[in-house]
Amino acid sequence: MNEVVSDKGELRILGRRHVALDAEALCRNLDTCVGAKVAEVIMNNHENQLGREQIEYIRAQNPEAAVQQILELIIESDRITGFGVTRINLPANNSDPIIVEIENPPVTRSVGAAKSMAFSYWAGALGALLGRELEVRDAAYDAARNLLTGRLLAR
């Protein structure tokens, strides 16, 4: 599902072509152009949909994959694309928040486009995987630990 096609100059992750970009600059510029709240909404719509589509793709490729297998595949894809080292804490109780931690994240702001870039993909993917709508809450960056943390709650 992940491959480099060097003769075409492509990096394909979970069936989609990716390119390297400066995520921090993209988010900062989007926040500046349209304001942090609007940028957050735009990025949320994009990333949430992408997360849902990638779950559909993974399930189509491997209908028998368990939730943990799918999570491991997506977490590895984060590493490959330079998004850092992601950890997901799925609680036993569905009403408790899902904790997403990203060590060495490409964005460090916990508001605006950066917040949505970091966590809305996971809200969409986990929502599709678990069969419920999730939204991002309480994003925070710990500079000393270089760790971005967010909570996903059911809507």
ChimeraX commands (.cxc) that place a marker at each C-alpha (Angstrom):
marker #1 position 0.00,0.00,0.00 radius 0.5
marker #1 position 3.01,2.33,0.46 radius 0.5
marker #1 position 5.53,2.66,-2.34 radius 0.5
marker #1 position 8.06,4.92,-4.00 radius 0.5
marker #1 position 7.82,4.86,-7.79 radius 0.5
marker #1 position 11.14,6.48,-8.60 radius 0.5
marker #1 position 10.87,6.35,-12.39 radius 0.5
marker #1 position 7.68,8.43,-12.08 radius 0.5
marker #1 position 8.92,10.54,-9.17 radius 0.5
marker #1 position 6.02,9.48,-6.96 radius 0.5
marker #1 position 5.49,8.63,-3.32 radius 0.5
marker #1 position 2.24,6.72,-2.84 radius 0.5
marker #1 position 0.86,6.27,0.67 radius 0.5
marker #1 position -2.33,4.25,1.14 radius 0.5
marker #1 position -3.04,4.50,-2.57 radius 0.5
marker #1 position -2.62,8.28,-2.85 radius 0.5
marker #1 position 0.19,10.37,-4.24 radius 0.5
marker #1 position 1.97,12.55,-1.67 radius 0.5
marker #1 position 4.52,15.35,-1.90 radius 0.5
marker #1 position 6.87,16.82,0.67 radius 0.5
marker #1 position 5.85,20.28,1.83 radius 0.5
marker #1 position 6.53,22.61,4.73 radius 0.5
marker #1 position 3.42,21.90,6.82 radius 0.5
marker #1 position 4.18,24.61,9.41 radius 0.5
marker #1 position 4.51,27.27,6.69 radius 0.5
marker #1 position 1.37,26.09,4.89 radius 0.5
marker #1 position -0.69,26.28,8.09 radius 0.5
marker #1 position 0.78,29.64,9.14 radius 0.5
marker #1 position 0.09,31.13,5.69 radius 0.5
marker #1 position -3.44,29.75,5.59 radius 0.5
marker #1 position -4.09,31.22,9.07 radius 0.5
marker #1 position -2.76,34.58,7.87 radius 0.5
marker #1 position -4.76,34.58,4.63 radius 0.5
marker #1 position -8.20,33.71,5.98 radius 0.5
marker #1 position -7.86,33.86,9.78 radius 0.5
marker #1 position -7.14,31.02,12.18 radius 0.5
marker #1 position -10.77,29.95,12.68 radius 0.5
marker #1 position -11.60,29.77,8.96 radius 0.5
marker #1 position -8.26,28.05,8.24 radius 0.5
marker #1 position -9.06,25.51,10.96 radius 0.5
marker #1 position -12.45,24.78,9.36 radius 0.5
marker #1 position -10.97,24.45,5.86 radius 0.5
marker #1 position -8.20,22.12,7.02 radius 0.5
marker #1 position -10.66,20.16,9.20 radius 0.5
marker #1 position -12.93,19.49,6.21 radius 0.5
marker #1 position -9.98,18.40,4.06 radius 0.5
marker #1 position -8.22,16.18,6.61 radius 0.5
marker #1 position -11.38,14.62,8.06 radius 0.5
marker #1 position -12.54,13.58,4.59 radius 0.5
marker #1 position -9.07,12.26,3.75 radius 0.5
marker #1 position -9.11,10.11,6.90 radius 0.5
marker #1 position -12.49,8.65,5.99 radius 0.5
marker #1 position -11.43,7.96,2.41 radius 0.5
marker #1 position -8.26,6.20,3.49 radius 0.5
marker #1 position -10.22,3.89,5.80 radius 0.5
marker #1 position -12.47,3.03,2.82 radius 0.5
marker #1 position -9.35,2.34,0.71 radius 0.5
marker #1 position -7.75,0.13,3.37 radius 0.5
marker #1 position -10.96,-1.82,3.92 radius 0.5
marker #1 position -11.39,-2.31,0.16 radius 0.5
marker #1 position -7.82,-3.66,-0.09 radius 0.5
marker #1 position -8.12,-5.85,3.01 radius 0.5
marker #1 position -11.72,-6.36,4.18 radius 0.5
marker #1 position -10.65,-8.72,6.97 radius 0.5
marker #1 position -8.18,-6.29,8.62 radius 0.5
marker #1 position -8.71,-5.80,12.35 radius 0.5
marker #1 position -8.90,-2.30,13.83 radius 0.5
marker #1 position -5.42,-2.64,15.34 radius 0.5
marker #1 position -3.92,-3.69,11.98 radius 0.5
marker #1 position -5.46,-0.67,10.29 radius 0.5
marker #1 position -4.20,1.66,13.02 radius 0.5
marker #1 position -0.68,0.26,12.70 radius 0.5
marker #1 position -0.76,0.80,8.94 radius 0.5
marker #1 position -1.86,4.43,9.31 radius 0.5
marker #1 position 0.67,5.10,12.08 radius 0.5
marker #1 position 3.44,3.71,9.86 radius 0.5
marker #1 position 2.18,5.95,7.04 radius 0.5
marker #1 position 2.55,8.96,9.36 radius 0.5
marker #1 position 6.19,8.02,9.91 radius 0.5
marker #1 position 6.84,7.54,6.18 radius 0.5
marker #1 position 5.34,10.93,5.29 radius 0.5
marker #1 position 7.33,12.73,7.98 radius 0.5
marker #1 position 4.39,13.43,10.25 radius 0.5
marker #1 position 6.19,12.18,13.36 radius 0.5
marker #1 position 5.58,9.26,15.67 radius 0.5
marker #1 position 1.88,8.86,16.42 radius 0.5
marker #1 position 0.36,7.05,19.38 radius 0.5
marker #1 position -3.38,6.38,19.74 radius 0.5
marker #1 position -5.01,5.58,23.06 radius 0.5
marker #1 position -8.40,3.96,22.42 radius 0.5
marker #1 position -10.35,3.84,25.70 radius 0.5
marker #1 position -12.48,0.86,26.66 radius 0.5
marker #1 position -15.46,3.17,27.23 radius 0.5
marker #1 position -16.79,4.82,24.05 radius 0.5
marker #1 position -17.77,7.97,25.96 radius 0.5
marker #1 position -14.18,8.62,27.06 radius 0.5
marker #1 position -11.94,10.66,24.74 radius 0.5
marker #1 position -9.50,9.07,22.32 radius 0.5
marker #1 position -6.04,10.51,22.95 radius 0.5
marker #1 position -3.80,11.17,19.93 radius 0.5
marker #1 position -0.15,11.99,20.61 radius 0.5
marker #1 position 2.31,13.01,17.92 radius 0.5
marker #1 position 5.96,13.02,18.91 radius 0.5
marker #1 position 8.16,15.25,16.73 radius 0.5
marker #1 position 5.18,16.72,14.85 radius 0.5
marker #1 position 5.61,18.77,11.65 radius 0.5
marker #1 position 3.31,21.46,13.13 radius 0.5
marker #1 position 3.47,22.78,16.66 radius 0.5
marker #1 position 0.53,25.16,16.94 radius 0.5
marker #1 position -2.57,23.87,18.69 radius 0.5
marker #1 position -4.98,26.29,16.97 radius 0.5
marker #1 position -5.95,27.15,13.42 radius 0.5
marker #1 position -4.95,25.09,10.41 radius 0.5
marker #1 position -2.14,23.33,12.31 radius 0.5
marker #1 position -4.58,21.92,14.88 radius 0.5
marker #1 position -6.78,20.51,12.13 radius 0.5
marker #1 position -3.84,19.24,10.08 radius 0.5
marker #1 position -2.58,17.29,13.09 radius 0.5
marker #1 position -5.84,15.84,14.40 radius 0.5
marker #1 position -8.75,16.07,11.94 radius 0.5
marker #1 position -7.35,13.26,9.78 radius 0.5
marker #1 position -7.47,11.04,12.87 radius 0.5
marker #1 position -11.00,12.21,13.75 radius 0.5
marker #1 position -12.16,11.18,10.26 radius 0.5
marker #1 position -10.23,7.92,10.12 radius 0.5
marker #1 position -11.12,6.78,13.63 radius 0.5
marker #1 position -14.70,7.94,13.20 radius 0.5
marker #1 position -15.02,5.81,10.06 radius 0.5
marker #1 position -13.23,2.90,11.69 radius 0.5
marker #1 position -15.30,2.98,14.89 radius 0.5
marker #1 position -18.61,4.02,13.34 radius 0.5
marker #1 position -19.11,7.34,15.13 radius 0.5
marker #1 position -18.56,11.05,14.52 radius 0.5
marker #1 position -15.56,12.48,16.35 radius 0.5
marker #1 position -14.36,16.04,16.85 radius 0.5
marker #1 position -11.02,17.45,17.98 radius 0.5
marker #1 position -10.79,19.02,21.42 radius 0.5
marker #1 position -8.08,20.25,23.76 radius 0.5
marker #1 position -5.06,20.28,21.45 radius 0.5
marker #1 position -1.80,21.25,23.18 radius 0.5
marker #1 position 1.89,21.33,22.29 radius 0.5
marker #1 position 4.57,20.51,24.89 radius 0.5
marker #1 position 7.79,22.07,23.57 radius 0.5
marker #1 position 9.99,20.39,26.19 radius 0.5
marker #1 position 8.81,16.96,25.03 radius 0.5
marker #1 position 8.23,17.99,21.38 radius 0.5
marker #1 position 4.79,16.39,21.72 radius 0.5
marker #1 position 1.47,17.48,20.26 radius 0.5
marker #1 position -1.55,16.00,22.05 radius 0.5
marker #1 position -5.25,16.13,21.20 radius 0.5
marker #1 position -8.42,14.59,22.44 radius 0.5
marker #1 position -11.10,13.25,20.10 radius 0.5
marker #1 position -14.62,13.20,21.50 radius 0.5
marker #1 position -17.88,11.84,20.13 radius 0.5
marker #1 position -20.16,14.55,18.74 radius 0.5
marker link #1:1,2 radius 0.2
marker link #1:2,3 radius 0.2
marker link #1:3,4 radius 0.2
marker link #1:4,5 radius 0.2
marker link #1:5,6 radius 0.2
marker link #1:6,7 radius 0.2
marker link #1:7,8 radius 0.2
marker link #1:8,9 radius 0.2
marker link #1:9,10 radius 0.2
marker link #1:10,11 radius 0.2
marker link #1:11,12 radius 0.2
marker link #1:12,13 radius 0.2
marker link #1:13,14 radius 0.2
marker link #1:14,15 radius 0.2
marker link #1:15,16 radius 0.2
marker link #1:16,17 radius 0.2
marker link #1:17,18 radius 0.2
marker link #1:18,19 radius 0.2
marker link #1:19,20 radius 0.2
marker link #1:20,21 radius 0.2
marker link #1:21,22 radius 0.2
marker link #1:22,23 radius 0.2
marker link #1:23,24 radius 0.2
marker link #1:24,25 radius 0.2
marker link #1:25,26 radius 0.2
marker link #1:26,27 radius 0.2
marker link #1:27,28 radius 0.2
marker link #1:28,29 radius 0.2
marker link #1:29,30 radius 0.2
marker link #1:30,31 radius 0.2
marker link #1:31,32 radius 0.2
marker link #1:32,33 radius 0.2
marker link #1:33,34 radius 0.2
marker link #1:34,35 radius 0.2
marker link #1:35,36 radius 0.2
marker link #1:36,37 radius 0.2
marker link #1:37,38 radius 0.2
marker link #1:38,39 radius 0.2
marker link #1:39,40 radius 0.2
marker link #1:40,41 radius 0.2
marker link #1:41,42 radius 0.2
marker link #1:42,43 radius 0.2
marker link #1:43,44 radius 0.2
marker link #1:44,45 radius 0.2
marker link #1:45,46 radius 0.2
marker link #1:46,47 radius 0.2
marker link #1:47,48 radius 0.2
marker link #1:48,49 radius 0.2
marker link #1:49,50 radius 0.2
marker link #1:50,51 radius 0.2
marker link #1:51,52 radius 0.2
marker link #1:52,53 radius 0.2
marker link #1:53,54 radius 0.2
marker link #1:54,55 radius 0.2
marker link #1:55,56 radius 0.2
marker link #1:56,57 radius 0.2
marker link #1:57,58 radius 0.2
marker link #1:58,59 radius 0.2
marker link #1:59,60 radius 0.2
marker link #1:60,61 radius 0.2
marker link #1:61,62 radius 0.2
marker link #1:62,63 radius 0.2
marker link #1:63,64 radius 0.2
marker link #1:64,65 radius 0.2
marker link #1:65,66 radius 0.2
marker link #1:66,67 radius 0.2
marker link #1:67,68 radius 0.2
marker link #1:68,69 radius 0.2
marker link #1:69,70 radius 0.2
marker link #1:70,71 radius 0.2
marker link #1:71,72 radius 0.2
marker link #1:72,73 radius 0.2
marker link #1:73,74 radius 0.2
marker link #1:74,75 radius 0.2
marker link #1:75,76 radius 0.2
marker link #1:76,77 radius 0.2
marker link #1:77,78 radius 0.2
marker link #1:78,79 radius 0.2
marker link #1:79,80 radius 0.2
marker link #1:80,81 radius 0.2
marker link #1:81,82 radius 0.2
marker link #1:82,83 radius 0.2
marker link #1:83,84 radius 0.2
marker link #1:84,85 radius 0.2
marker link #1:85,86 radius 0.2
marker link #1:86,87 radius 0.2
marker link #1:87,88 radius 0.2
marker link #1:88,89 radius 0.2
marker link #1:89,90 radius 0.2
marker link #1:90,91 radius 0.2
marker link #1:91,92 radius 0.2
marker link #1:92,93 radius 0.2
marker link #1:93,94 radius 0.2
marker link #1:94,95 radius 0.2
marker link #1:95,96 radius 0.2
marker link #1:96,97 radius 0.2
marker link #1:97,98 radius 0.2
marker link #1:98,99 radius 0.2
marker link #1:99,100 radius 0.2
marker link #1:100,101 radius 0.2
marker link #1:101,102 radius 0.2
marker link #1:102,103 radius 0.2
marker link #1:103,104 radius 0.2
marker link #1:104,105 radius 0.2
marker link #1:105,106 radius 0.2
marker link #1:106,107 radius 0.2
marker link #1:107,108 radius 0.2
marker link #1:108,109 radius 0.2
marker link #1:109,110 radius 0.2
marker link #1:110,111 radius 0.2
marker link #1:111,112 radius 0.2
marker link #1:112,113 radius 0.2
marker link #1:113,114 radius 0.2
marker link #1:114,115 radius 0.2
marker link #1:115,116 radius 0.2
marker link #1:116,117 radius 0.2
marker link #1:117,118 radius 0.2
marker link #1:118,119 radius 0.2
marker link #1:119,120 radius 0.2
marker link #1:120,121 radius 0.2
marker link #1:121,122 radius 0.2
marker link #1:122,123 radius 0.2
marker link #1:123,124 radius 0.2
marker link #1:124,125 radius 0.2
marker link #1:125,126 radius 0.2
marker link #1:126,127 radius 0.2
marker link #1:127,128 radius 0.2
marker link #1:128,129 radius 0.2
marker link #1:129,130 radius 0.2
marker link #1:130,131 radius 0.2
marker link #1:131,132 radius 0.2
marker link #1:132,133 radius 0.2
marker link #1:133,134 radius 0.2
marker link #1:134,135 radius 0.2
marker link #1:135,136 radius 0.2
marker link #1:136,137 radius 0.2
marker link #1:137,138 radius 0.2
marker link #1:138,139 radius 0.2
marker link #1:139,140 radius 0.2
marker link #1:140,141 radius 0.2
marker link #1:141,142 radius 0.2
marker link #1:142,143 radius 0.2
marker link #1:143,144 radius 0.2
marker link #1:144,145 radius 0.2
marker link #1:145,146 radius 0.2
marker link #1:146,147 radius 0.2
marker link #1:147,148 radius 0.2
marker link #1:148,149 radius 0.2
marker link #1:149,150 radius 0.2
marker link #1:150,151 radius 0.2
marker link #1:151,152 radius 0.2
marker link #1:152,153 radius 0.2
marker link #1:153,154 radius 0.2
marker link #1:154,155 radius 0.2
view
